[in-house]
Amino acid sequence: MRIDLHTHSTASDGTDTPAELVRNAAAAGLDVVALTDHDTTRGYAEAIAALPAGLTLVAGAELSCRIDGVGLHLLAYLFDPEEPELSRERELVRDDRVPRAQGMVAKLQGLGVPVTWEQVARIAGDGSVGRPHVAEALVELGVVDSVSDAFVPDWLADGGRAYVGKHELDPFDAIRLVKAAGGVTVFAHPLAVKRGQVVPESAMAELAAAGLDGIEVDHADHDAPTRERLRGLARELGLLATGSSDYHGSRKTVRLGEFTTDPEIYGEITRRATGAFPVPGAGGSARP
């Protein structure tokens, strides 16, 4: 089985619609794909309606968190999307995304960049606006060569010249909320140092003690020594070690299925979940 547990659609900051994403996942030879848009479950219905036969969908979300001033992302799988407390927290994060992006536009304008809110809103479309949309505006304007080049201290990295914070969950609260909603939690790209400051291993141990289920080991932002270090840490802390593409469509160069999760680990994730269950494809009905 080929299993990719971290992808994004136009419901947040990917470029594939949810329907396109599941069709592309099947075309890439995947057996299981997780839809993990940022702080939203809005793409589920479209993805399920288009789900090809032979592909299983895992519903999830990537939750924005912060601990001791350091941002981190928590992948939540197979939770009840209607659970009220977790829904309320996700809504608070989403509601803060527009004023945050507008604040980044204002900072960029103050730095002499001719970006406009209308441009960023056009790029975001119906998705949850975020830094990648602002970054793409910088690419359009020729300020940077790629989206990843915008995530540096000169521009949009944490603490960068144009960075603006937003409402983010305490990860210990997030773990508690996801577990209460019957879900499973995995720390996304925990040592992606190219994105900025990362949490120390001591904090990962504390999160594990609080009920964290796993850490994302195999990821494009982890080099081989980092992946090996994380695999050892997962064994030490009793955590599941996952692998995923973190696919964003054409916004990033990574391909669907570039990194995958071991079937035994996937089986353990589904065994632990009680809030929702994977959805097997029945052939799909949404048109391209």
PyRosetta script that sets phi, psi and omega in degrees:
from pyrosetta import init, pose_from_sequence

init()
pose = pose_from_sequence("MRIDLHTHSTASDGTDTPAELVRNAAAAGLDVVALTDHDTTRGYAEAIAALPAGLTLVAGAELSCRIDGVGLHLLAYLFDPEEPELSRERELVRDDRVPRAQGMVAKLQGLGVPVTWEQVARIAGDGSVGRPHVAEALVELGVVDSVSDAFVPDWLADGGRAYVGKHELDPFDAIRLVKAAGGVTVFAHPLAVKRGQVVPESAMAELAAAGLDGIEVDHADHDAPTRERLRGLARELGLLATGSSDYHGSRKTVRLGEFTTDPEIYGEITRRATGAFPVPGAGGSARP")
pose.set_psi(1, 141.4)
pose.set_omega(1, 175.3)
pose.set_phi(2, -111.8)
pose.set_psi(2, 119.7)
pose.set_omega(2, -168.3)
pose.set_phi(3, -127.8)
pose.set_psi(3, 120.7)
pose.set_omega(3, 178.4)
pose.set_phi(4, -117.8)
pose.set_psi(4, 115.2)
pose.set_omega(4, -170.9)
pose.set_phi(5, -107.0)
pose.set_psi(5, 26.1)
pose.set_omega(5, -179.9)
pose.set_phi(6, -157.5)
pose.set_psi(6, 100.4)
pose.set_omega(6, 178.5)
pose.set_phi(7, -142.6)
pose.set_psi(7, 159.8)
pose.set_omega(7, -178.4)
pose.set_phi(8, -131.1)
pose.set_psi(8, 145.6)
pose.set_omega(8, 178.6)
pose.set_phi(9, -120.3)
pose.set_psi(9, -174.1)
pose.set_omega(9, 177.4)
pose.set_phi(10, -67.3)
pose.set_psi(10, -7.6)
pose.set_omega(10, 173.8)
pose.set_phi(11, -67.0)
pose.set_psi(11, -19.8)
pose.set_omega(11, 171.0)
pose.set_phi(12, -130.4)
pose.set_psi(12, -100.5)
pose.set_omega(12, -173.1)
pose.set_phi(13, -124.9)
pose.set_psi(13, 22.4)
pose.set_omega(13, 172.0)
pose.set_phi(14, -88.5)
pose.set_psi(14, 171.7)
pose.set_omega(14, 179.2)
pose.set_phi(15, -107.2)
pose.set_psi(15, -12.3)
pose.set_omega(15, 173.7)
pose.set_phi(16, -87.2)
pose.set_psi(16, 136.9)
pose.set_omega(16, 169.0)
pose.set_phi(17, -64.3)
pose.set_psi(17, 162.7)
pose.set_omega(17, 176.8)
pose.set_phi(18, -55.8)
pose.set_psi(18, -38.1)
pose.set_omega(18, 178.6)
pose.set_phi(19, -66.5)
pose.set_psi(19, -43.8)
pose.set_omega(19, 178.1)
pose.set_phi(20, -62.9)
pose.set_psi(20, -38.4)
pose.set_omega(20, -177.0)
pose.set_phi(21, -62.3)
pose.set_psi(21, -46.4)
pose.set_omega(21, -178.2)
pose.set_phi(22, -69.8)
pose.set_psi(22, -34.6)
pose.set_omega(22, 176.1)
pose.set_phi(23, -65.8)
pose.set_psi(23, -41.7)
pose.set_omega(23, 178.8)
pose.set_phi(24, -66.7)
pose.set_psi(24, -34.3)
pose.set_omega(24, 177.3)
pose.set_phi(25, -63.7)
pose.set_psi(25, -42.5)
pose.set_omega(25, 177.7)
pose.set_phi(26, -64.8)
pose.set_psi(26, -41.2)
pose.set_omega(26, 179.8)
pose.set_phi(27, -65.3)
pose.set_psi(27, -27.9)
pose.set_omega(27, 178.6)
pose.set_phi(28, -81.0)
pose.set_psi(28, 0.0)
pose.set_omega(28, 177.0)
pose.set_phi(29, 85.4)
pose.set_psi(29, 18.2)
pose.set_omega(29, 178.6)
pose.set_phi(30, -79.6)
pose.set_psi(30, 148.2)
pose.set_omega(30, 173.6)
pose.set_phi(31, -99.0)
pose.set_psi(31, -30.4)
pose.set_omega(31, -178.9)
pose.set_phi(32, -137.9)
pose.set_psi(32, 136.5)
pose.set_omega(32, 174.5)
pose.set_phi(33, -137.1)
pose.set_psi(33, 139.5)
pose.set_omega(33, 175.1)
pose.set_phi(34, -104.5)
pose.set_psi(34, 133.3)
pose.set_omega(34, 173.6)
pose.set_phi(35, -96.0)
pose.set_psi(35, 113.3)
pose.set_omega(35, -172.1)
pose.set_phi(36, -128.8)
pose.set_psi(36, 60.8)
pose.set_omega(36, 179.2)
pose.set_phi(37, -66.1)
pose.set_psi(37, 156.9)
pose.set_omega(37, -175.7)
pose.set_phi(38, -68.5)
pose.set_psi(38, 112.9)
pose.set_omega(38, 169.3)
pose.set_phi(39, 59.4)
pose.set_psi(39, 21.7)
pose.set_omega(39, -179.1)
pose.set_phi(40, -147.0)
pose.set_psi(40, 152.1)
pose.set_omega(40, 174.2)
pose.set_phi(41, -116.5)
pose.set_psi(41, 17.6)
pose.set_omega(41, -170.7)
pose.set_phi(42, -65.7)
pose.set_psi(42, -21.7)
pose.set_omega(42, -177.6)
pose.set_phi(43, -86.8)
pose.set_psi(43, -5.2)
pose.set_omega(43, -173.6)
pose.set_phi(44, -56.2)
pose.set_psi(44, -53.1)
pose.set_omega(44, -171.4)
pose.set_phi(45, -59.2)
pose.set_psi(45, -44.9)
pose.set_omega(45, -179.1)
pose.set_phi(46, -65.6)
pose.set_psi(46, -40.8)
pose.set_omega(46, 179.8)
pose.set_phi(47, -63.2)
pose.set_psi(47, -43.4)
pose.set_omega(47, -179.3)
pose.set_phi(48, -65.3)
pose.set_psi(48, -41.3)
pose.set_omega(48, -179.1)
pose.set_phi(49, -63.4)
pose.set_psi(49, -29.4)
pose.set_omega(49, -177.3)
pose.set_phi(50, -99.8)
pose.set_psi(50, 3.4)
pose.set_omega(50, -169.8)
pose.set_phi(51, -64.2)
pose.set_psi(51, 117.3)
pose.set_omega(51, -179.1)
pose.set_phi(52, -70.0)
pose.set_psi(52, 153.7)
pose.set_omega(52, 173.7)
pose.set_phi(53, -60.7)
pose.set_psi(53, 139.8)
pose.set_omega(53, 179.6)
pose.set_phi(54, 92.1)
pose.set_psi(54, -8.5)
pose.set_omega(54, 177.4)
pose.set_phi(55, -114.8)
pose.set_psi(55, 134.3)
pose.set_omega(55, 177.8)
pose.set_phi(56, -107.0)
pose.set_psi(56, 135.5)
pose.set_omega(56, 179.4)
pose.set_phi(57, -101.8)
pose.set_psi(57, 130.5)
pose.set_omega(57, 171.4)
pose.set_phi(58, -105.7)
pose.set_psi(58, 118.6)
pose.set_omega(58, 179.2)
pose.set_phi(59, -80.8)
pose.set_psi(59, 134.3)
pose.set_omega(59, -179.7)
pose.set_phi(60, -156.7)
pose.set_psi(60, -169.5)
pose.set_omega(60, 176.1)
pose.set_phi(61, -159.3)
pose.set_psi(61, 154.6)
pose.set_omega(61, 174.3)
pose.set_phi(62, -107.2)
pose.set_psi(62, 112.6)
pose.set_omega(62, -172.7)
pose.set_phi(63, -93.2)
pose.set_psi(63, 134.1)
pose.set_omega(63, 179.2)
pose.set_phi(64, -82.6)
pose.set_psi(64, 121.8)
pose.set_omega(64, -177.9)
pose.set_phi(65, -131.2)
pose.set_psi(65, 167.8)
pose.set_omega(65, 176.3)
pose.set_phi(66, -151.4)
pose.set_psi(66, 136.4)
pose.set_omega(66, 178.1)
pose.set_phi(67, -135.9)
pose.set_psi(67, 125.9)
pose.set_omega(67, 179.5)
pose.set_phi(68, 50.8)
pose.set_psi(68, 40.5)
pose.set_omega(68, 177.2)
pose.set_phi(69, 81.6)
pose.set_psi(69, 0.0)
pose.set_omega(69, -178.7)
pose.set_phi(70, -108.6)
pose.set_psi(70, 127.6)
pose.set_omega(70, 178.8)
pose.set_phi(71, -76.0)
pose.set_psi(71, 145.5)
pose.set_omega(71, 173.8)
pose.set_phi(72, -149.2)
pose.set_psi(72, 157.1)
pose.set_omega(72, -179.8)
pose.set_phi(73, -115.8)
pose.set_psi(73, 136.0)
pose.set_omega(73, -178.1)
pose.set_phi(74, -116.9)
pose.set_psi(74, 119.1)
pose.set_omega(74, 175.6)
pose.set_phi(75, -81.6)
pose.set_psi(75, 126.2)
pose.set_omega(75, 179.3)
pose.set_phi(76, -115.8)
pose.set_psi(76, 128.4)
pose.set_omega(76, -175.8)
pose.set_phi(77, -119.1)
pose.set_psi(77, 141.6)
pose.set_omega(77, 166.2)
pose.set_phi(78, 53.9)
pose.set_psi(78, 40.0)
pose.set_omega(78, 172.8)
pose.set_phi(79, -93.6)
pose.set_psi(79, 163.0)
pose.set_omega(79, 176.2)
pose.set_phi(80, -73.6)
pose.set_psi(80, 111.6)
pose.set_omega(80, -176.0)
pose.set_phi(81, -68.5)
pose.set_psi(81, -13.3)
pose.set_omega(81, -179.5)
pose.set_phi(82, -96.3)
pose.set_psi(82, -2.1)
pose.set_omega(82, -179.7)
pose.set_phi(83, -59.4)
pose.set_psi(83, 122.5)
pose.set_omega(83, -165.8)
pose.set_phi(84, -64.9)
pose.set_psi(84, -40.8)
pose.set_omega(84, -175.2)
pose.set_phi(85, -69.0)
pose.set_psi(85, -44.3)
pose.set_omega(85, 177.8)
pose.set_phi(86, -66.3)
pose.set_psi(86, -38.8)
pose.set_omega(86, 177.1)
pose.set_phi(87, -60.6)
pose.set_psi(87, -41.6)
pose.set_omega(87, -179.4)
pose.set_phi(88, -64.3)
pose.set_psi(88, -41.9)
pose.set_omega(88, 179.3)
pose.set_phi(89, -66.7)
pose.set_psi(89, -40.9)
pose.set_omega(89, 177.7)
pose.set_phi(90, -63.1)
pose.set_psi(90, -37.2)
pose.set_omega(90, 179.2)
pose.set_phi(91, -66.0)
pose.set_psi(91, -38.6)
pose.set_omega(91, 177.9)
pose.set_phi(92, -61.6)
pose.set_psi(92, -41.6)
pose.set_omega(92, 178.7)
pose.set_phi(93, -65.2)
pose.set_psi(93, -45.5)
pose.set_omega(93, -178.9)
pose.set_phi(94, -63.3)
pose.set_psi(94, -41.2)
pose.set_omega(94, -178.4)
pose.set_phi(95, -63.5)
pose.set_psi(95, -26.1)
pose.set_omega(95, -178.0)
pose.set_phi(96, -84.8)
pose.set_psi(96, -9.4)
pose.set_omega(96, -174.9)
pose.set_phi(97, -68.8)
pose.set_psi(97, -39.1)
pose.set_omega(97, -177.8)
pose.set_phi(98, -67.7)
pose.set_psi(98, -53.7)
pose.set_omega(98, 178.1)
pose.set_phi(99, -60.6)
pose.set_psi(99, -31.5)
pose.set_omega(99, 177.5)
pose.set_phi(100, -64.9)
pose.set_psi(100, -48.4)
pose.set_omega(100, -179.8)
pose.set_phi(101, -63.7)
pose.set_psi(101, -38.5)
pose.set_omega(101, 177.2)
pose.set_phi(102, -63.2)
pose.set_psi(102, -36.2)
pose.set_omega(102, 176.9)
pose.set_phi(103, -65.6)
pose.set_psi(103, -37.8)
pose.set_omega(103, 177.7)
pose.set_phi(104, -67.6)
pose.set_psi(104, -38.7)
pose.set_omega(104, 176.2)
pose.set_phi(105, -60.2)
pose.set_psi(105, -44.0)
pose.set_omega(105, -179.7)
pose.set_phi(106, -63.0)
pose.set_psi(106, -40.6)
pose.set_omega(106, 178.9)
pose.set_phi(107, -65.3)
pose.set_psi(107, -41.5)
pose.set_omega(107, 179.0)
pose.set_phi(108, -63.7)
pose.set_psi(108, -40.3)
pose.set_omega(108, 177.4)
pose.set_phi(109, -62.1)
pose.set_psi(109, -37.9)
pose.set_omega(109, 177.2)
pose.set_phi(110, -65.9)
pose.set_psi(110, -22.1)
pose.set_omega(110, 177.3)
pose.set_phi(111, -90.8)
pose.set_psi(111, 4.7)
pose.set_omega(111, 177.3)
pose.set_phi(112, 91.3)
pose.set_psi(112, 8.8)
pose.set_omega(112, 179.4)
pose.set_phi(113, -88.2)
pose.set_psi(113, 126.3)
pose.set_omega(113, -175.4)
pose.set_phi(114, -81.6)
pose.set_psi(114, 42.7)
pose.set_omega(114, 177.8)
pose.set_phi(115, -80.9)
pose.set_psi(115, 150.4)
pose.set_omega(115, 177.9)
pose.set_phi(116, -127.1)
pose.set_psi(116, 157.5)
pose.set_omega(116, 176.6)
pose.set_phi(117, -63.9)
pose.set_psi(117, -36.0)
pose.set_omega(117, 179.9)
pose.set_phi(118, -60.6)
pose.set_psi(118, -38.7)
pose.set_omega(118, 178.6)
pose.set_phi(119, -64.7)
pose.set_psi(119, -46.8)
pose.set_omega(119, -179.9)
pose.set_phi(120, -64.7)
pose.set_psi(120, -41.6)
pose.set_omega(120, 179.6)
pose.set_phi(121, -63.7)
pose.set_psi(121, -37.9)
pose.set_omega(121, 177.7)
pose.set_phi(122, -63.1)
pose.set_psi(122, -44.3)
pose.set_omega(122, -179.8)
pose.set_phi(123, -64.0)
pose.set_psi(123, -41.9)
pose.set_omega(123, -178.5)
pose.set_phi(124, -68.7)
pose.set_psi(124, -32.0)
pose.set_omega(124, -178.1)
pose.set_phi(125, 59.1)
pose.set_psi(125, -128.8)
pose.set_omega(125, 179.9)
pose.set_phi(126, -90.0)
pose.set_psi(126, 1.0)
pose.set_omega(126, -178.0)
pose.set_phi(127, -78.5)
pose.set_psi(127, 169.3)
pose.set_omega(127, 175.0)
pose.set_phi(128, -74.3)
pose.set_psi(128, 112.1)
pose.set_omega(128, -174.0)
pose.set_phi(129, -63.1)
pose.set_psi(129, 140.9)
pose.set_omega(129, -179.2)
pose.set_phi(130, -154.9)
pose.set_psi(130, -176.2)
pose.set_omega(130, -178.2)
pose.set_phi(131, -56.1)
pose.set_psi(131, -37.6)
pose.set_omega(131, 179.3)
pose.set_phi(132, -59.6)
pose.set_psi(132, -31.3)
pose.set_omega(132, 178.3)
pose.set_phi(133, -70.5)
pose.set_psi(133, -39.8)
pose.set_omega(133, 175.5)
pose.set_phi(134, -64.7)
pose.set_psi(134, -40.6)
pose.set_omega(134, 179.0)
pose.set_phi(135, -61.7)
pose.set_psi(135, -40.4)
pose.set_omega(135, 179.5)
pose.set_phi(136, -65.7)
pose.set_psi(136, -33.0)
pose.set_omega(136, 174.8)
pose.set_phi(137, -62.5)
pose.set_psi(137, -38.7)
pose.set_omega(137, 177.8)
pose.set_phi(138, -66.0)
pose.set_psi(138, -34.4)
pose.set_omega(138, 175.8)
pose.set_phi(139, -66.4)
pose.set_psi(139, -45.0)
pose.set_omega(139, 179.1)
pose.set_phi(140, -58.1)
pose.set_psi(140, -36.5)
pose.set_omega(140, -177.8)
pose.set_phi(141, -83.0)
pose.set_psi(141, -5.0)
pose.set_omega(141, 179.9)
pose.set_phi(142, 78.5)
pose.set_psi(142, 13.7)
pose.set_omega(142, 179.8)
pose.set_phi(143, -73.3)
pose.set_psi(143, -38.2)
pose.set_omega(143, 176.1)
pose.set_phi(144, -132.0)
pose.set_psi(144, 162.7)
pose.set_omega(144, -177.1)
pose.set_phi(145, -85.2)
pose.set_psi(145, -26.5)
pose.set_omega(145, -177.0)
pose.set_phi(146, -149.1)
pose.set_psi(146, 164.8)
pose.set_omega(146, 178.4)
pose.set_phi(147, -58.8)
pose.set_psi(147, -43.3)
pose.set_omega(147, -178.8)
pose.set_phi(148, -63.9)
pose.set_psi(148, -29.6)
pose.set_omega(148, 179.1)
pose.set_phi(149, -68.7)
pose.set_psi(149, -16.6)
pose.set_omega(149, 178.0)
pose.set_phi(150, -81.6)
pose.set_psi(150, -17.4)
pose.set_omega(150, -177.0)
pose.set_phi(151, -91.8)
pose.set_psi(151, 60.8)
pose.set_omega(151, 179.2)
pose.set_phi(152, -131.8)
pose.set_psi(152, 162.6)
pose.set_omega(152, -177.3)
pose.set_phi(153, -56.2)
pose.set_psi(153, -28.8)
pose.set_omega(153, 178.5)
pose.set_phi(154, -65.1)
pose.set_psi(154, -22.9)
pose.set_omega(154, -174.2)
pose.set_phi(155, -128.2)
pose.set_psi(155, -92.8)
pose.set_omega(155, -164.3)
pose.set_phi(156, -111.7)
pose.set_psi(156, 1.0)
pose.set_omega(156, 179.1)
pose.set_phi(157, -61.8)
pose.set_psi(157, 158.2)
pose.set_omega(157, 175.6)
pose.set_phi(158, -50.0)
pose.set_psi(158, 124.5)
pose.set_omega(158, -179.4)
pose.set_phi(159, 80.1)
pose.set_psi(159, 2.1)
pose.set_omega(159, -179.7)
pose.set_phi(160, -70.3)
pose.set_psi(160, 172.7)
pose.set_omega(160, -174.5)
pose.set_phi(161, -60.3)
pose.set_psi(161, -31.4)
pose.set_omega(161, -178.4)
pose.set_phi(162, -110.5)
pose.set_psi(162, 13.1)
pose.set_omega(162, -178.5)
pose.set_phi(163, -74.4)
pose.set_psi(163, 140.1)
pose.set_omega(163, 172.8)
pose.set_phi(164, -133.1)
pose.set_psi(164, 132.3)
pose.set_omega(164, 179.8)
pose.set_phi(165, -75.8)
pose.set_psi(165, 169.9)
pose.set_omega(165, 177.6)
pose.set_phi(166, -144.9)
pose.set_psi(166, 172.2)
pose.set_omega(166, 175.5)
pose.set_phi(167, -63.4)
pose.set_psi(167, 127.3)
pose.set_omega(167, 178.4)
pose.set_phi(168, -136.8)
pose.set_psi(168, 150.2)
pose.set_omega(168, -178.5)
pose.set_phi(169, -77.2)
pose.set_psi(169, 147.3)
pose.set_omega(169, 164.1)
pose.set_phi(170, -69.9)
pose.set_psi(170, 128.6)
pose.set_omega(170, -174.4)
pose.set_phi(171, -62.7)
pose.set_psi(171, -29.0)
pose.set_omega(171, 177.1)
pose.set_phi(172, -68.0)
pose.set_psi(172, -38.7)
pose.set_omega(172, 174.4)
pose.set_phi(173, -65.9)
pose.set_psi(173, -40.7)
pose.set_omega(173, -179.4)
pose.set_phi(174, -62.0)
pose.set_psi(174, -43.6)
pose.set_omega(174, 178.1)
pose.set_phi(175, -60.9)
pose.set_psi(175, -44.1)
pose.set_omega(175, 179.6)
pose.set_phi(176, -61.6)
pose.set_psi(176, -44.3)
pose.set_omega(176, -177.7)
pose.set_phi(177, -66.3)
pose.set_psi(177, -42.8)
pose.set_omega(177, -179.5)
pose.set_phi(178, -66.1)
pose.set_psi(178, -42.2)
pose.set_omega(178, 178.8)
pose.set_phi(179, -63.8)
pose.set_psi(179, -39.4)
pose.set_omega(179, 178.2)
pose.set_phi(180, -64.7)
pose.set_psi(180, -26.0)
pose.set_omega(180, 177.8)
pose.set_phi(181, -91.8)
pose.set_psi(181, 10.8)
pose.set_omega(181, 175.7)
pose.set_phi(182, 81.1)
pose.set_psi(182, 16.7)
pose.set_omega(182, -175.2)
pose.set_phi(183, -101.8)
pose.set_psi(183, -179.5)
pose.set_omega(183, -177.9)
pose.set_phi(184, -124.7)
pose.set_psi(184, 140.5)
pose.set_omega(184, -175.3)
pose.set_phi(185, -117.7)
pose.set_psi(185, 138.9)
pose.set_omega(185, 177.3)
pose.set_phi(186, -135.1)
pose.set_psi(186, 130.6)
pose.set_omega(186, 178.9)
pose.set_phi(187, -73.5)
pose.set_psi(187, 116.3)
pose.set_omega(187, -177.4)
pose.set_phi(188, -78.0)
pose.set_psi(188, 138.8)
pose.set_omega(188, 175.1)
pose.set_phi(189, 29.2)
pose.set_psi(189, 62.1)
pose.set_omega(189, -170.4)
pose.set_phi(190, -66.5)
pose.set_psi(190, -23.7)
pose.set_omega(190, -178.4)
pose.set_phi(191, -119.8)
pose.set_psi(191, 37.9)
pose.set_omega(191, 177.8)
pose.set_phi(192, -80.6)
pose.set_psi(192, 75.7)
pose.set_omega(192, -172.3)
pose.set_phi(193, -64.8)
pose.set_psi(193, -24.1)
pose.set_omega(193, 179.4)
pose.set_phi(194, -65.8)
pose.set_psi(194, -17.6)
pose.set_omega(194, 178.8)
pose.set_phi(195, -86.4)
pose.set_psi(195, -10.2)
pose.set_omega(195, -178.0)
pose.set_phi(196, 129.9)
pose.set_psi(196, -160.2)
pose.set_omega(196, -176.8)
pose.set_phi(197, -64.2)
pose.set_psi(197, 141.4)
pose.set_omega(197, 178.6)
pose.set_phi(198, -117.6)
pose.set_psi(198, 159.7)
pose.set_omega(198, -178.8)
pose.set_phi(199, -74.8)
pose.set_psi(199, 148.6)
pose.set_omega(199, 179.6)
pose.set_phi(200, -72.5)
pose.set_psi(200, 160.9)
pose.set_omega(200, 179.8)
pose.set_phi(201, -61.8)
pose.set_psi(201, -28.4)
pose.set_omega(201, 177.6)
pose.set_phi(202, -62.0)
pose.set_psi(202, -36.8)
pose.set_omega(202, 178.3)
pose.set_phi(203, -70.1)
pose.set_psi(203, -35.2)
pose.set_omega(203, 176.3)
pose.set_phi(204, -62.4)
pose.set_psi(204, -38.7)
pose.set_omega(204, 178.1)
pose.set_phi(205, -64.3)
pose.set_psi(205, -39.6)
pose.set_omega(205, 177.9)
pose.set_phi(206, -65.4)
pose.set_psi(206, -39.6)
pose.set_omega(206, 178.1)
pose.set_phi(207, -66.0)
pose.set_psi(207, -38.9)
pose.set_omega(207, 177.5)
pose.set_phi(208, -62.3)
pose.set_psi(208, -41.6)
pose.set_omega(208, 179.0)
pose.set_phi(209, -65.3)
pose.set_psi(209, -26.2)
pose.set_omega(209, -179.4)
pose.set_phi(210, -86.1)
pose.set_psi(210, -2.0)
pose.set_omega(210, 175.4)
pose.set_phi(211, 116.4)
pose.set_psi(211, 4.5)
pose.set_omega(211, 174.8)
pose.set_phi(212, -56.0)
pose.set_psi(212, 136.2)
pose.set_omega(212, -176.8)
pose.set_phi(213, -90.3)
pose.set_psi(213, -32.8)
pose.set_omega(213, -174.3)
pose.set_phi(214, -161.7)
pose.set_psi(214, 174.2)
pose.set_omega(214, 173.7)
pose.set_phi(215, -131.0)
pose.set_psi(215, 144.2)
pose.set_omega(215, 178.4)
pose.set_phi(216, -80.7)
pose.set_psi(216, 111.6)
pose.set_omega(216, -174.5)
pose.set_phi(217, -94.9)
pose.set_psi(217, -56.2)
pose.set_omega(217, -176.7)
pose.set_phi(218, -86.9)
pose.set_psi(218, 106.2)
pose.set_omega(218, -174.1)
pose.set_phi(219, -151.3)
pose.set_psi(219, 149.7)
pose.set_omega(219, -176.2)
pose.set_phi(220, -60.2)
pose.set_psi(220, -27.0)
pose.set_omega(220, -178.6)
pose.set_phi(221, -88.4)
pose.set_psi(221, 6.2)
pose.set_omega(221, 175.4)
pose.set_phi(222, -113.3)
pose.set_psi(222, 122.0)
pose.set_omega(222, 174.6)
pose.set_phi(223, -76.8)
pose.set_psi(223, 174.6)
pose.set_omega(223, -174.4)
pose.set_phi(224, -58.4)
pose.set_psi(224, -46.1)
pose.set_omega(224, 178.0)
pose.set_phi(225, -62.6)
pose.set_psi(225, -35.9)
pose.set_omega(225, 179.0)
pose.set_phi(226, -66.9)
pose.set_psi(226, -40.8)
pose.set_omega(226, 178.9)
pose.set_phi(227, -62.7)
pose.set_psi(227, -40.5)
pose.set_omega(227, 179.5)
pose.set_phi(228, -66.6)
pose.set_psi(228, -40.9)
pose.set_omega(228, 177.7)
pose.set_phi(229, -60.8)
pose.set_psi(229, -43.4)
pose.set_omega(229, -179.6)
pose.set_phi(230, -69.0)
pose.set_psi(230, -35.1)
pose.set_omega(230, 178.2)
pose.set_phi(231, -63.0)
pose.set_psi(231, -40.2)
pose.set_omega(231, 176.7)
pose.set_phi(232, -66.5)
pose.set_psi(232, -38.5)
pose.set_omega(232, 178.8)
pose.set_phi(233, -65.8)
pose.set_psi(233, -39.2)
pose.set_omega(233, 177.5)
pose.set_phi(234, -61.0)
pose.set_psi(234, -43.3)
pose.set_omega(234, 177.8)
pose.set_phi(235, -62.6)
pose.set_psi(235, -43.1)
pose.set_omega(235, -177.8)
pose.set_phi(236, -63.2)
pose.set_psi(236, -39.1)
pose.set_omega(236, -175.5)
pose.set_phi(237, -95.3)
pose.set_psi(237, -0.7)
pose.set_omega(237, 179.8)
pose.set_phi(238, 70.5)
pose.set_psi(238, 35.6)
pose.set_omega(238, -177.8)
pose.set_phi(239, -105.4)
pose.set_psi(239, 151.6)
pose.set_omega(239, 173.6)
pose.set_phi(240, -73.3)
pose.set_psi(240, 140.6)
pose.set_omega(240, 179.2)
pose.set_phi(241, -108.8)
pose.set_psi(241, 113.9)
pose.set_omega(241, -178.0)
pose.set_phi(242, -106.9)
pose.set_psi(242, 167.6)
pose.set_omega(242, 174.5)
pose.set_phi(243, -138.1)
pose.set_psi(243, 140.5)
pose.set_omega(243, -174.1)
pose.set_phi(244, -156.8)
pose.set_psi(244, 159.4)
pose.set_omega(244, -179.8)
pose.set_phi(245, -82.4)
pose.set_psi(245, -32.1)
pose.set_omega(245, -169.3)
pose.set_phi(246, 59.1)
pose.set_psi(246, 44.6)
pose.set_omega(246, -175.9)
pose.set_phi(247, -66.6)
pose.set_psi(247, 133.3)
pose.set_omega(247, 177.3)
pose.set_phi(248, -125.4)
pose.set_psi(248, 20.6)
pose.set_omega(248, -175.8)
pose.set_phi(249, 71.5)
pose.set_psi(249, -139.6)
pose.set_omega(249, -176.9)
pose.set_phi(250, -76.9)
pose.set_psi(250, -4.9)
pose.set_omega(250, -179.1)
pose.set_phi(251, -71.5)
pose.set_psi(251, -22.8)
pose.set_omega(251, 176.6)
pose.set_phi(252, -134.1)
pose.set_psi(252, 163.5)
pose.set_omega(252, -176.9)
pose.set_phi(253, -86.2)
pose.set_psi(253, -12.6)
pose.set_omega(253, -176.8)
pose.set_phi(254, -65.6)
pose.set_psi(254, 144.3)
pose.set_omega(254, -176.9)
pose.set_phi(255, -101.8)
pose.set_psi(255, 152.7)
pose.set_omega(255, 172.8)
pose.set_phi(256, -56.8)
pose.set_psi(256, 133.2)
pose.set_omega(256, 178.6)
pose.set_phi(257, 76.6)
pose.set_psi(257, 9.9)
pose.set_omega(257, -179.9)
pose.set_phi(258, -63.1)
pose.set_psi(258, -33.9)
pose.set_omega(258, 170.5)
pose.set_phi(259, -129.9)
pose.set_psi(259, 145.1)
pose.set_omega(259, -174.6)
pose.set_phi(260, -135.7)
pose.set_psi(260, 168.1)
pose.set_omega(260, -179.0)
pose.set_phi(261, -105.5)
pose.set_psi(261, 138.8)
pose.set_omega(261, 177.6)
pose.set_phi(262, -60.1)
pose.set_psi(262, 136.4)
pose.set_omega(262, -179.5)
pose.set_phi(263, -56.3)
pose.set_psi(263, -33.1)
pose.set_omega(263, 179.1)
pose.set_phi(264, -67.6)
pose.set_psi(264, -37.4)
pose.set_omega(264, 177.4)
pose.set_phi(265, -66.9)
pose.set_psi(265, -43.3)
pose.set_omega(265, 177.0)
pose.set_phi(266, -59.3)
pose.set_psi(266, -42.7)
pose.set_omega(266, 178.5)
pose.set_phi(267, -60.8)
pose.set_psi(267, -37.8)
pose.set_omega(267, 178.5)
pose.set_phi(268, -68.6)
pose.set_psi(268, -38.2)
pose.set_omega(268, 176.9)
pose.set_phi(269, -60.3)
pose.set_psi(269, -47.6)
pose.set_omega(269, -179.1)
pose.set_phi(270, -67.5)
pose.set_psi(270, -31.2)
pose.set_omega(270, 178.3)
pose.set_phi(271, -66.9)
pose.set_psi(271, -37.9)
pose.set_omega(271, -177.9)
pose.set_phi(272, -75.6)
pose.set_psi(272, -25.0)
pose.set_omega(272, -174.1)
pose.set_phi(273, -79.0)
pose.set_psi(273, 139.0)
pose.set_omega(273, 176.4)
pose.set_phi(274, -129.8)
pose.set_psi(274, -6.5)
pose.set_omega(274, -176.0)
pose.set_phi(275, -83.4)
pose.set_psi(275, -28.5)
pose.set_omega(275, 179.2)
pose.set_phi(276, -158.1)
pose.set_psi(276, 172.5)
pose.set_omega(276, -176.6)
pose.set_phi(277, -133.9)
pose.set_psi(277, 152.0)
pose.set_omega(277, 177.0)
pose.set_phi(278, -58.1)
pose.set_psi(278, 147.5)
pose.set_omega(278, -177.4)
pose.set_phi(279, -109.9)
pose.set_psi(279, 116.4)
pose.set_omega(279, 177.5)
pose.set_phi(280, -77.7)
pose.set_psi(280, 143.6)
pose.set_omega(280, -178.5)
pose.set_phi(281, -71.0)
pose.set_psi(281, 143.7)
pose.set_omega(281, -179.9)
pose.set_phi(282, -117.4)
pose.set_psi(282, 13.0)
pose.set_omega(282, 177.5)
pose.set_phi(283, 119.0)
pose.set_psi(283, -23.6)
pose.set_omega(283, 176.7)
pose.set_phi(284, 78.5)
pose.set_psi(284, 148.6)
pose.set_omega(284, -179.9)
pose.set_phi(285, -135.6)
pose.set_psi(285, -14.7)
pose.set_omega(285, -178.0)
pose.set_phi(286, -74.8)
pose.set_psi(286, 138.1)
pose.set_omega(286, -179.3)
pose.set_phi(287, -81.5)
pose.set_psi(287, 150.5)
pose.set_omega(287, 177.9)
pose.set_phi(288, -59.2)
pose.dump_pdb("model.pdb")
